[in-house]
Amino acid sequence: MKKLMIGVFVAMLLSGCGKLTLENYGKIKPGMDYERVAELLGDPTSCDEILGTKSCTWGEEEKHIKIKFIADNVAFFSKEGLK
């Protein structure tokens, strides 16, 4: 039984059952604050901050969501490779 549970868990991870989904992308709205986005998508893979703007990426080159925050609120966002 234990091996079955571990197998199911691994299969879910490998199939992409995470927070980086087209459904969650659709929930992102202009003006949404950084904390709410982090609750929705988890911690970003990377962020850069310059002069009051923050550009963050969730995911990798082939599958990602990129969001630019101005004054800690969503200003622009894009996606790549989501299903």
ZIVENNOR-V773305 format. One record per backbone hydrogen bond with DSSP energy under -0.5 kcal/mol. NH is the residue of the N-H (numbers start at 0). CO is the residue of the C=O. Records with the same first field share a line. If there is no record, write none. Layout:
NH: CO / CO
//
This chain:
4: 0
5: 1
6: 2
7: 3
8: 4
9: 5
10: 6
11: 7
12: 8
13: 9
14: 10
15: 12
16: 11
17: 15
20: 18
24: 20
25: 21
26: 22 / 23
27: 23 / 24
30: 73
31: 28
33: 71
36: 32
37: 33
38: 34
39: 35
40: 36
41: 37
44: 56
45: 56
47: 54
49: 52
52: 49
53: 68
54: 47
55: 53 / 66
56: 45
57: 64
58: 56
59: 62
63: 79
64: 57
65: 77
66: 55
67: 75
68: 53 / 66
69: 72
70: 51
72: 69
73: 31
74: 67
75: 67
77: 65
79: 63
//
